[in-house]
Amino acid sequence: MEASRVTFYCDAEHQQADWVGIHERICQMLGTIRSPTVLSLQHAGCIQSQLVKAELIEMCRLGAQSKLSERKHQEALPAAQFCLRCSKMFTAPDLSKWSQPTCCWLRLTWVWITRSTNVLHRCLGRLHTVTGNLEAALFNFANDIYFASEEYGLDSTVTRGGYFLMANVYAKLGGLPIVRSLYSEVAQTWHCHLTKLLDTHVQNVQSPYTEMEPYDKAQRVEVDEMLRTMLEFEQNDSRIDSAQIALVAHCLAMLWFLAGDSLKALGFGNTALQASQLIPNHDLTEPIQGLLQLLHTAR
């Protein structure tokens, strides 16, 4: 491991961790952005520097994901942290100096970088959750929520994903009132989203039941896991909330209806109906019965 003289460490242990985590793969590229030359300060050089930074971010993101998939959590940390730091190197470009094609490229680069910031914080939050650093996890999930809300809006399903992950950390800390509040926000947003998808589906197809998959398999698995976690929490909570159980189970029924799995949709639909019927004149009883009718008609 040769000294590159572009990165400095407090001790050999941290240097070795960074080298194994990511530095070995990006060392030469770092020199081009940390050691500016006369050429790099000119317009063409600035463009090249932006390209290198974008490539660095992507390499670090993929590197961190690879280490996480291998459950090498500590080795993933240097790549994830560097990815975040490198993203923050970008500043909104002054487009007045550039030609039209260059302006287009800079806009695309800037949009891509700002959109990835919440993902980086979410990855770091997940990592800290797994390794038990819950305060750091909460800090990163808070940043995830902030950047996602700036890009997608506070009520988007993307932003609510950060709420869900933050709630899971509070569950580990014993903050059940906060967990209930965050889960409620997540469930409400997803219920509105899935209801719109279901309405669109019913309006746009002649048959009331045909397969329509709004998510790929990985996305569906993630949403299913999230909703099941919230449903299990509500069912096991000492303060049984039948309305919340009906809401989350209805979400799962709609998710699997849209995915084309009638058995799962029926199972969650019946759970939702049973919970809603415990509340006189509950608003969800009719929509749940309508979904079950669609399922029985299609069988």
ABEGO torsion letter per residue (X at the ends): XBBAGABBBABAAAAAAAAAAAAAAAAAAAAAAABBBAAAABAAAAAAAAAAAAAAAAAAAAAAAAAAAAGBAAAAAAAAAAAAAAAAABBBBBAAABBAAAAAAAAAAAAAAAAAAAAAAAAAAAAAAAAGBAAAAAAAAAAAAAAAAAAAEAABAAAAAAAAAAAAAAAAAGBAAAAAAAAAAAAAAAAAAAAAAAAAAAAABABABBBBBABBAAAAAAAAAAAAAAAAAAAABABBBAAAAAAAAAAAAAAAAAAGBAAAAAAAAAAAAAAAAABBGBAAAAAAAAAAAAAAAAX
